[in-house]
Amino acid sequence: MLSEAPILILDEATSGLDIATERQLLKNLRGCGLLHTCILVTHRPESTRFCSRSYEIHHRQVTEVTQWSVT
């Protein structure tokens, strides 16, 4: 974010955080005016509610998951 790179990849970046801290971090990321692509790799399905698009990889197949709301 500081170097203004076009893509930010977060691979299990919130796995060591409690749920409340994870939510606050993801809200802060959305609110910081990041105009570039952010890829969030997670095993926590609830984390994807902060994403505008969500994909699931299962048995080597990639499918888009319907998002109900973006907070």
N, CA, C and O atoms as CSV, one atom per row, in Angstrom:
chain,resi,resn,atom,element,x,y,z
A,1,MET,N,N,0.828,-1.183,0.000
A,1,MET,CA,C,0.000,0.000,0.000
A,1,MET,C,C,0.874,1.249,0.000
A,1,MET,O,O,0.543,2.241,-0.649
A,2,LEU,N,N,1.972,1.203,0.716
A,2,LEU,CA,C,2.843,2.367,0.769
A,2,LEU,C,C,3.593,2.583,-0.538
A,2,LEU,O,O,3.871,3.724,-0.908
A,3,SER,N,N,3.921,1.509,-1.238
A,3,SER,CA,C,4.667,1.643,-2.486
A,3,SER,C,C,3.747,1.842,-3.684
A,3,SER,O,O,4.218,1.978,-4.814
A,4,GLU,N,N,2.449,1.859,-3.447
A,4,GLU,CA,C,1.446,2.022,-4.497
A,4,GLU,C,C,1.573,0.953,-5.587
A,4,GLU,O,O,1.371,1.235,-6.769
A,5,ALA,N,N,1.907,-0.262,-5.183
A,5,ALA,CA,C,1.976,-1.377,-6.122
A,5,ALA,C,C,0.580,-1.642,-6.678
A,5,ALA,O,O,-0.405,-1.448,-5.967
A,6,PRO,N,N,0.471,-2.080,-7.932
A,6,PRO,CA,C,-0.850,-2.292,-8.527
A,6,PRO,C,C,-1.616,-3.472,-7.935
A,6,PRO,O,O,-2.841,-3.533,-8.048
A,7,ILE,N,N,-0.904,-4.413,-7.302
A,7,ILE,CA,C,-1.548,-5.592,-6.728
A,7,ILE,C,C,-1.005,-5.838,-5.331
A,7,ILE,O,O,0.206,-5.824,-5.107
A,8,LEU,N,N,-1.928,-6.065,-4.387
A,8,LEU,CA,C,-1.573,-6.424,-3.012
A,8,LEU,C,C,-2.082,-7.837,-2.775
A,8,LEU,O,O,-3.275,-8.098,-2.928
A,9,ILE,N,N,-1.184,-8.761,-2.398
A,9,ILE,CA,C,-1.569,-10.141,-2.137
A,9,ILE,C,C,-1.427,-10.415,-0.640
A,9,ILE,O,O,-0.353,-10.249,-0.062
A,10,LEU,N,N,-2.531,-10.834,-0.028
A,10,LEU,CA,C,-2.542,-11.185,1.390
A,10,LEU,C,C,-2.848,-12.680,1.487
A,10,LEU,O,O,-3.994,-13.098,1.317
A,11,ASP,N,N,-1.830,-13.469,1.758
A,11,ASP,CA,C,-1.975,-14.924,1.823
A,11,ASP,C,C,-2.074,-15.340,3.285
A,11,ASP,O,O,-1.071,-15.389,3.997
A,12,GLU,N,N,-3.293,-15.639,3.723
A,12,GLU,CA,C,-3.565,-16.023,5.113
A,12,GLU,C,C,-3.043,-14.970,6.091
A,12,GLU,O,O,-2.576,-15.301,7.181
A,13,ALA,N,N,-3.126,-13.717,5.697
A,13,ALA,CA,C,-2.598,-12.618,6.509
A,13,ALA,C,C,-3.356,-12.433,7.815
A,13,ALA,O,O,-2.818,-11.859,8.762
A,14,THR,N,N,-4.595,-12.911,7.883
A,14,THR,CA,C,-5.393,-12.719,9.094
A,14,THR,C,C,-5.572,-14.006,9.899
A,14,THR,O,O,-6.341,-14.030,10.859
A,15,SER,N,N,-4.883,-15.058,9.524
A,15,SER,CA,C,-5.087,-16.354,10.185
A,15,SER,C,C,-4.717,-16.346,11.668
A,15,SER,O,O,-5.274,-17.119,12.447
A,16,GLY,N,N,-3.793,-15.488,12.060
A,16,GLY,CA,C,-3.387,-15.427,13.460
A,16,GLY,C,C,-4.149,-14.395,14.277
A,16,GLY,O,O,-3.848,-14.175,15.450
A,17,LEU,N,N,-5.133,-13.764,13.653
A,17,LEU,CA,C,-5.898,-12.721,14.330
A,17,LEU,C,C,-7.217,-13.259,14.855
A,17,LEU,O,O,-7.775,-14.210,14.308
A,18,ASP,N,N,-7.711,-12.641,15.927
A,18,ASP,CA,C,-9.049,-13.000,16.371
A,18,ASP,C,C,-10.056,-12.376,15.396
A,18,ASP,O,O,-9.696,-11.511,14.597
A,19,ILE,N,N,-11.296,-12.811,15.465
A,19,ILE,CA,C,-12.318,-12.401,14.498
A,19,ILE,C,C,-12.522,-10.887,14.486
A,19,ILE,O,O,-12.619,-10.289,13.414
A,20,ALA,N,N,-12.589,-10.263,15.651
A,20,ALA,CA,C,-12.827,-8.816,15.728
A,20,ALA,C,C,-11.690,-8.024,15.087
A,20,ALA,O,O,-11.936,-7.054,14.370
A,21,THR,N,N,-10.455,-8.431,15.340
A,21,THR,CA,C,-9.299,-7.742,14.773
A,21,THR,C,C,-9.243,-7.948,13.265
A,21,THR,O,O,-8.924,-7.024,12.517
A,22,GLU,N,N,-9.554,-9.162,12.821
A,22,GLU,CA,C,-9.586,-9.445,11.392
A,22,GLU,C,C,-10.610,-8.554,10.687
A,22,GLU,O,O,-10.312,-7.965,9.648
A,23,ARG,N,N,-11.808,-8.456,11.249
A,23,ARG,CA,C,-12.849,-7.607,10.655
A,23,ARG,C,C,-12.387,-6.160,10.561
A,23,ARG,O,O,-12.588,-5.505,9.539
A,24,GLN,N,N,-11.770,-5.663,11.625
A,24,GLN,CA,C,-11.315,-4.270,11.620
A,24,GLN,C,C,-10.228,-4.054,10.577
A,24,GLN,O,O,-10.236,-3.039,9.880
A,25,LEU,N,N,-9.303,-4.983,10.458
A,25,LEU,CA,C,-8.241,-4.873,9.458
A,25,LEU,C,C,-8.832,-4.839,8.052
A,25,LEU,O,O,-8.441,-4.002,7.238
A,26,LEU,N,N,-9.767,-5.739,7.759
A,26,LEU,CA,C,-10.362,-5.785,6.427
A,26,LEU,C,C,-11.205,-4.541,6.143
A,26,LEU,O,O,-11.216,-4.051,5.014
A,27,LYS,N,N,-11.906,-4.030,7.144
A,27,LYS,CA,C,-12.650,-2.770,6.971
A,27,LYS,C,C,-11.688,-1.625,6.679
A,27,LYS,O,O,-11.959,-0.781,5.825
A,28,ASN,N,N,-10.566,-1.601,7.391
A,28,ASN,CA,C,-9.568,-0.548,7.170
A,28,ASN,C,C,-8.987,-0.626,5.764
A,28,ASN,O,O,-8.775,0.405,5.124
A,29,LEU,N,N,-8.730,-1.829,5.281
A,29,LEU,CA,C,-8.218,-1.989,3.921
A,29,LEU,C,C,-9.207,-1.448,2.895
A,29,LEU,O,O,-8.821,-0.755,1.953
A,30,ARG,N,N,-10.489,-1.769,3.085
A,30,ARG,CA,C,-11.517,-1.276,2.154
A,30,ARG,C,C,-11.664,0.236,2.233
A,30,ARG,O,O,-11.957,0.885,1.229
A,31,GLY,N,N,-11.464,0.798,3.415
A,31,GLY,CA,C,-11.677,2.219,3.601
A,31,GLY,C,C,-10.475,3.097,3.318
A,31,GLY,O,O,-10.583,4.322,3.379
A,32,CYS,N,N,-9.332,2.503,3.011
A,32,CYS,CA,C,-8.116,3.311,2.841
A,32,CYS,C,C,-7.987,3.912,1.448
A,32,CYS,O,O,-6.997,4.579,1.148
A,33,GLY,N,N,-8.973,3.681,0.601
A,33,GLY,CA,C,-8.928,4.265,-0.739
A,33,GLY,C,C,-8.045,3.494,-1.695
A,33,GLY,O,O,-7.601,4.033,-2.709
A,34,LEU,N,N,-7.789,2.240,-1.383
A,34,LEU,CA,C,-6.976,1.398,-2.253
A,34,LEU,C,C,-7.683,1.227,-3.584
A,34,LEU,O,O,-8.763,0.639,-3.643
A,35,LEU,N,N,-7.087,1.732,-4.646
A,35,LEU,CA,C,-7.711,1.683,-5.968
A,35,LEU,C,C,-7.134,0.569,-6.832
A,35,LEU,O,O,-7.451,0.459,-8.016
A,36,HIS,N,N,-6.297,-0.244,-6.236
A,36,HIS,CA,C,-5.661,-1.322,-6.973
A,36,HIS,C,C,-6.282,-2.659,-6.591
A,36,HIS,O,O,-7.212,-2.715,-5.787
A,37,THR,N,N,-5.774,-3.704,-7.160
A,37,THR,CA,C,-6.285,-5.044,-6.897
A,37,THR,C,C,-5.690,-5.588,-5.603
A,37,THR,O,O,-4.481,-5.514,-5.381
A,38,CYS,N,N,-6.553,-6.134,-4.756
A,38,CYS,CA,C,-6.124,-6.792,-3.523
A,38,CYS,C,C,-6.620,-8.232,-3.580
A,38,CYS,O,O,-7.822,-8.474,-3.692
A,39,ILE,N,N,-5.706,-9.177,-3.505
A,39,ILE,CA,C,-6.050,-10.598,-3.525
A,39,ILE,C,C,-5.904,-11.130,-2.107
A,39,ILE,O,O,-4.824,-11.086,-1.518
A,40,LEU,N,N,-7.003,-11.630,-1.577
A,40,LEU,CA,C,-7.039,-12.148,-0.211
A,40,LEU,C,C,-7.198,-13.664,-0.276
A,40,LEU,O,O,-8.223,-14.172,-0.732
A,41,VAL,N,N,-6.176,-14.377,0.186
A,41,VAL,CA,C,-6.231,-15.834,0.251
A,41,VAL,C,C,-6.579,-16.193,1.682
A,41,VAL,O,O,-5.874,-15.804,2.613
A,42,THR,N,N,-7.682,-16.947,1.864
A,42,THR,CA,C,-8.123,-17.251,3.221
A,42,THR,C,C,-8.884,-18.566,3.267
A,42,THR,O,O,-9.447,-19.019,2.270
A,43,HIS,N,N,-8.885,-19.160,4.440
A,43,HIS,CA,C,-9.713,-20.337,4.687
A,43,HIS,C,C,-10.979,-19.955,5.450
A,43,HIS,O,O,-11.833,-20.804,5.704
A,44,ARG,N,N,-11.099,-18.699,5.811
A,44,ARG,CA,C,-12.253,-18.209,6.553
A,44,ARG,C,C,-13.285,-17.624,5.583
A,44,ARG,O,O,-13.103,-16.513,5.084
A,45,PRO,N,N,-14.344,-18.349,5.319
A,45,PRO,CA,C,-15.345,-17.870,4.362
A,45,PRO,C,C,-15.938,-16.514,4.725
A,45,PRO,O,O,-16.282,-15.739,3.832
A,46,GLU,N,N,-16.065,-16.214,6.007
A,46,GLU,CA,C,-16.642,-14.931,6.409
A,46,GLU,C,C,-15.791,-13.748,5.949
A,46,GLU,O,O,-16.316,-12.655,5.736
A,47,SER,N,N,-14.495,-13.954,5.797
A,47,SER,CA,C,-13.608,-12.873,5.359
A,47,SER,C,C,-13.943,-12.395,3.958
A,47,SER,O,O,-13.671,-11.244,3.614
A,48,THR,N,N,-14.523,-13.252,3.155
A,48,THR,CA,C,-14.806,-12.880,1.770
A,48,THR,C,C,-15.949,-11.882,1.649
A,48,THR,O,O,-16.170,-11.340,0.566
A,49,ARG,N,N,-16.680,-11.623,2.728
A,49,ARG,CA,C,-17.771,-10.642,2.642
A,49,ARG,C,C,-17.242,-9.234,2.428
A,49,ARG,O,O,-18.003,-8.336,2.068
A,50,PHE,N,N,-15.949,-9.028,2.643
A,50,PHE,CA,C,-15.331,-7.727,2.415
A,50,PHE,C,C,-14.821,-7.591,0.979
A,50,PHE,O,O,-14.283,-6.547,0.607
A,51,CYS,N,N,-14.985,-8.622,0.186
A,51,CYS,CA,C,-14.463,-8.643,-1.181
A,51,CYS,C,C,-15.564,-8.366,-2.195
A,51,CYS,O,O,-16.729,-8.700,-1.977
A,52,SER,N,N,-15.175,-7.752,-3.303
A,52,SER,CA,C,-16.156,-7.498,-4.355
A,52,SER,C,C,-16.348,-8.734,-5.240
A,52,SER,O,O,-17.378,-8.878,-5.899
A,53,ARG,N,N,-15.365,-9.610,-5.248
A,53,ARG,CA,C,-15.462,-10.885,-5.968
A,53,ARG,C,C,-14.824,-11.962,-5.117
A,53,ARG,O,O,-13.882,-11.704,-4.368
A,54,SER,N,N,-15.348,-13.175,-5.240
A,54,SER,CA,C,-14.816,-14.276,-4.465
A,54,SER,C,C,-14.767,-15.519,-5.342
A,54,SER,O,O,-15.717,-15.831,-6.061
A,55,TYR,N,N,-13.650,-16.216,-5.267
A,55,TYR,CA,C,-13.470,-17.446,-6.038
A,55,TYR,C,C,-13.109,-18.568,-5.083
A,55,TYR,O,O,-12.457,-18.349,-4.063
A,56,GLU,N,N,-13.537,-19.759,-5.425
A,56,GLU,CA,C,-13.260,-20.940,-4.614
A,56,GLU,C,C,-12.521,-21.947,-5.478
A,56,GLU,O,O,-12.877,-22.179,-6.633
A,57,ILE,N,N,-11.489,-22.540,-4.900
A,57,ILE,CA,C,-10.753,-23.603,-5.593
A,57,ILE,C,C,-11.076,-24.906,-4.888
A,57,ILE,O,O,-10.822,-25.060,-3.693
A,58,HIS,N,N,-11.636,-25.839,-5.635
A,58,HIS,CA,C,-12.028,-27.126,-5.071
A,58,HIS,C,C,-11.761,-28.201,-6.119
A,58,HIS,O,O,-12.305,-28.145,-7.222
A,59,HIS,N,N,-10.939,-29.164,-5.781
A,59,HIS,CA,C,-10.561,-30.239,-6.714
A,59,HIS,C,C,-10.046,-29.670,-8.029
A,59,HIS,O,O,-10.453,-30.098,-9.109
A,60,ARG,N,N,-9.145,-28.698,-7.917
A,60,ARG,CA,C,-8.488,-28.065,-9.064
A,60,ARG,C,C,-9.437,-27.290,-9.977
A,60,ARG,O,O,-9.057,-26.924,-11.090
A,61,GLN,N,N,-10.633,-27.041,-9.535
A,61,GLN,CA,C,-11.603,-26.258,-10.301
A,61,GLN,C,C,-11.801,-24.907,-9.607
A,61,GLN,O,O,-11.980,-24.838,-8.391
A,62,VAL,N,N,-11.765,-23.850,-10.395
A,62,VAL,CA,C,-11.980,-22.508,-9.870
A,62,VAL,C,C,-13.379,-22.058,-10.268
A,62,VAL,O,O,-13.737,-22.072,-11.446
A,63,THR,N,N,-14.161,-21.661,-9.275
A,63,THR,CA,C,-15.511,-21.167,-9.543
A,63,THR,C,C,-15.732,-19.867,-8.781
A,63,THR,O,O,-15.226,-19.682,-7.675
A,64,GLU,N,N,-16.498,-18.970,-9.396
A,64,GLU,CA,C,-16.832,-17.719,-8.726
A,64,GLU,C,C,-17.965,-17.974,-7.752
A,64,GLU,O,O,-18.925,-18.678,-8.062
A,65,VAL,N,N,-17.840,-17.396,-6.576
A,65,VAL,CA,C,-18.849,-17.538,-5.541
A,65,VAL,C,C,-19.682,-16.262,-5.541
A,65,VAL,O,O,-19.132,-15.161,-5.564
A,66,THR,N,N,-20.986,-16.403,-5.515
A,66,THR,CA,C,-21.876,-15.243,-5.501
A,66,THR,C,C,-21.732,-14.503,-4.189
A,66,THR,O,O,-21.795,-15.103,-3.116
A,67,GLN,N,N,-21.542,-13.211,-4.278
A,67,GLN,CA,C,-21.455,-12.349,-3.093
A,67,GLN,C,C,-22.827,-11.762,-2.812
A,67,GLN,O,O,-23.474,-11.235,-3.716
A,68,TRP,N,N,-23.271,-11.849,-1.579
A,68,TRP,CA,C,-24.582,-11.306,-1.212
A,68,TRP,C,C,-24.480,-9.857,-0.803
A,68,TRP,O,O,-25.375,-9.068,-1.106
A,69,SER,N,N,-23.404,-9.482,-0.116
A,69,SER,CA,C,-23.234,-8.077,0.273
A,69,SER,C,C,-21.779,-7.787,0.527
A,69,SER,O,O,-21.035,-8.648,0.997
A,70,VAL,N,N,-21.375,-6.577,0.217
A,70,VAL,CA,C,-20.014,-6.126,0.484
A,70,VAL,C,C,-20.109,-5.041,1.532
A,70,VAL,O,O,-20.796,-4.038,1.342
A,71,THR,N,N,-19.408,-5.246,2.648
A,71,THR,CA,C,-19.476,-4.294,3.753
A,71,THR,C,C,-18.379,-3.266,3.614
A,71,THR,O,O,-18.263,-2.370,4.449
